[in-house]
Amino acid sequence: MGILSRASYVVRSKVNALLNRAEDPTETLDYSYEQMRDELQDVKQGIADLTTQKKRLEIQKRRLEENVEKHNEQAREAVRQDRDDLARQALEKKQAKMSQIEELEGQIADLQGTQEDLVEKKNELQNRIEEFRTKKETMKARYEAAEASSRVSEAMTGVGDEMSDVSRAIERAEERTDEMEARSEAMDELVDTGAFDDALSDKDSIDRELESGRTSAEVDTELETLKSEMGEPAEEDGGADAEAETEVDAADLDVADSEVEAELEELKDDEN
């Protein structure tokens, strides 16, 4: 097999494969059924034409038979008038018409035989068409049931293209939802840790601690004032403890300031 032959074979194979995939069996069955019906219609038309031709010959035969009877009367009349010559002419015409009638009868018989054969074939073809129609409907029902079952199976197993698209859409939605939930949790965590406050404010952690201490001291002072106004004695021990704590804090601050001043002096000496 040459290169061109092999290429042609491959092309035909691929074309046949495409046609097989594109072919709808139900349409093929319907087309075959219509073709058989067309053939049956052609047979019926042929029988009708043949019958018409036979009827024409039968009409022609009847007319010849009438002429034969006419020539018989002519011959009798000629004999009564002693005209043998005319009687002979009438009989000769009668014989010619009889020959034509015999020939027509043979043609009519042939047409009759052909007509009977066509009628028999027509009946046989009609029976085959009826059988094919029954099988066709059965095959169509089986194919449609199998096709429906296949579609359901594909939908259930996710093999179908549409189900694959749906599965991919669900996966993308789940990924997007997980991403949004993680982002929301991260935002809540940043809010709780004060990261946004740090970003928006120019205060450092020391400023926030001091501000919190001042706020607490102001609340304690307002509470003591409220108690005094309501006539409740202030807790002396608490006040003493507070003064002691204040003195301790002051001492700690003095020590811390001394250490800071010493560290600054060392840095200045290193630079010099």
Residue pairs with C-beta under 8 A, 6 or more apart in sequence:
1 9
25 139
25 140
25 143
26 140
26 143
26 144
29 136
29 139
29 140
30 136
32 132
32 136
33 129
33 132
33 133
33 136
36 125
36 128
36 129
36 132
37 129
39 125
40 122
40 125
40 126
40 129
43 118
43 121
43 122
43 125
44 122
46 118
47 115
47 118
47 119
47 122
50 111
50 114
50 115
50 118
51 115
53 111
54 108
54 111
54 112
54 115
57 104
57 107
57 108
57 111
58 108
60 104
61 101
61 104
61 105
61 108
64 97
64 100
64 101
64 104
65 97
65 101
67 93
67 94
67 97
68 94
68 97
68 98
68 101
71 90
71 91
71 93
71 94
71 97
72 90
72 94
74 86
74 87
74 90
75 86
75 87
75 90
75 91
75 94
76 87
78 84
78 85
78 86
78 87
78 90
79 87
151 160
153 159
154 160
154 163
155 162
155 163
157 163
158 164
158 167
190 196
203 211
224 234
227 234
228 234
